[in-house]
Amino acid sequence: MSARILVVDDIPANVKLLQARLMAEYFEVLTATSGQEALEICENEECGIVLLDVMMPGMDGFEVCRRLKANPVTRHVPIVMVTALDRRPIGSVGSKPEWMIFSPSPTARSR
């Protein structure tokens, strides 16, 4: 069985693109379109890694990351923050890095 990846993005087209790319590599993919949905999935399903959009309405990716890392059930899950923001450092969660920045988003178009 391959690794289970949770893709979280509020833009359905981005979710579908990442899902298709990962499934083509034989990963099992779960999807969420909101921070709250991502938290619920992580609480109830075993996820090997979370690909998490930074900029989402309501609960942004940083808040989702904070909540996942504060929860004993989910704190071990690696998180990759996916963003179209520029390459400058954009912060950290807690006293040590709990996530990596992947920039630009693999769904961003080339210029």
Order of alpha helices (4+ residues) and beta strands (2+ residues): beta-alpha-beta-alpha-beta-alpha-beta-beta
